[in-house]
Amino acid sequence: VVASATWYVPHAAFLRWREWDGEFVLYHELSGDTHRLNILAASALRMLIAEPMSAELLSMRLARAQSPESRPQSPEPIADLLSRLSALGLIDAQ
Amino acid sequence: MILVRSLGRTELARRLCGRGLPIWCGPLLMRVGTTLSELVEPIGLLYADYLLAPTDELPDFDARVDVAPRWRTIVGRVETVIDGRAAFEPFRREHALPMLEWAMNWCVFTRPHQYLLLHSAVVARPEGGLLMSGEPGAGKSTLTAALAFRDWRLLSDEVAMIPPGTRHLLPLPRPIGLKNDSIDIIRTDVPTAVIGPATANTKKGTVAHVRAPAASVAQANEPAEAKWVLFPRFVPGMSAEIRRVSRGDALLRLGVQSFNYSTLGVDGFETLADVVDGCECFEMRYGSLADALLCVQEVTGVAVPLVVPGGDATR
């Protein structure tokens, strides 16, 4: 993960979402892959769809949006999350 | 409306030996044929209650078992022929009946892509349909057979067919394939079940097919709405255990077991998501048929009699 990179969702229009009880299932029309995301990953993805941003800004926005007990304690979880979403082909860095 | 049972043995043999016997099974028209005389009676027995279609009607698929040509294999072997073409390797003649059934399964799994196809057993009550999905050996067919003779309607023991954009489970009530110990379990549990001849030493062991209940075949044009998803797993000696499964987990597990989820693309996803959206989803582990029946009762809230008249489900 490049700390200074701006992350974005290149194919947001091709993502189909379903949510059940805080669990998200995502279908990527272009890859044909189906993904299950927890609420943190889904929130991050939605924020990046709304607006491309850096890992640092995303971390701050997520912390603000999450309840205190589920806030990430350090930037590492966000870096790891971005890395995994990128590996799945859901986000990209510019 | 002519049922297969109305044909005499000679006429049945003549049709099977000729172009084949066109029969309706739910939305599919299957044409089955063979030149092997020993298959006439088992086919007549297992398909007695199916509606015959006009001979000039175009079938969804045509499956038959015939003697393999001598240039293709050793003398005496037989082969499946699907839509006029030899399919799979020739095999021993005594395996012809299960091979014909498996060839028909193969057609059902690979042809009707106008539906989302899930590898799942399906039974239904007026309250809704129950999908049961699991790995081979999970006990789906045994449980399906037991439920089909306990006031649950058999839709299929192999495939859930769902028109995209709906939650309808289309019936395809073909004979239920049992293997090894399951054959005697169902013989004991449902003494009235009509079971075709057992075939030993197949790749799945000893196999036999249970005739679909006539009432289920008669209602083969009536879809059921999906209401429950169950992932059974037979574990010898284990007492019953039920656990709720999240809908997301159920979607992924059913998708993996689908024959054409990827083929249908977004329609497959949306349809499967709609199905699990309207269902309660569970997994269960069990060690006996009686336990499995109790689990189904608990999951669905529908009373499931432990014993059918003259039967014993305790094995």
Interface residues (C-beta under 8 A of the other chain):
Chain A: R16 R18 W20 D21 E23 F24 V25 Y27 E29 G32 T34 R36
Chain B: S246 R247 G248 D249 L251 L252 G255 S262 G265 V266 F269 E270 A273 V276 D277
